[in-house]
Structure formats: C-alpha cells, structure tokens
Amino acid sequence: MKKLFVLFLAVVSVSALSACNTVQGIGKDVKKVGEVVESAGKK
C-alpha cells in the first residue's frame, strides 16, 4: 500500500508541475492532493 501511495504521489506531482502555470494553479493542485490523501486515509 505504501508503494502504491508513493507512486500515486509521484504521478500527481509530475502532472501538477507540468500543468501549473500560476501560484493559484499550484494551490488548487495541492488542495486536490490533500483531498485524495485524506480520502485514502479514511479507507
């Protein structure tokens, strides 16, 4: 499970860095990652 989470986080990070052009965009991506981590923690 830990390896899957690390892989997921790496993929999200790469896509976030390539998709964000502004500070606001980075904030949205960080928020989305936080929501995913929170929902994974509830399972």
HELIX and SHEET records of a PDB file:
HELIX    1   1 LYS A    2  ALA A   19  1                                  18    
HELIX    2   2 VAL A   23  LYS A   42  1                                  20    
END                                                                             
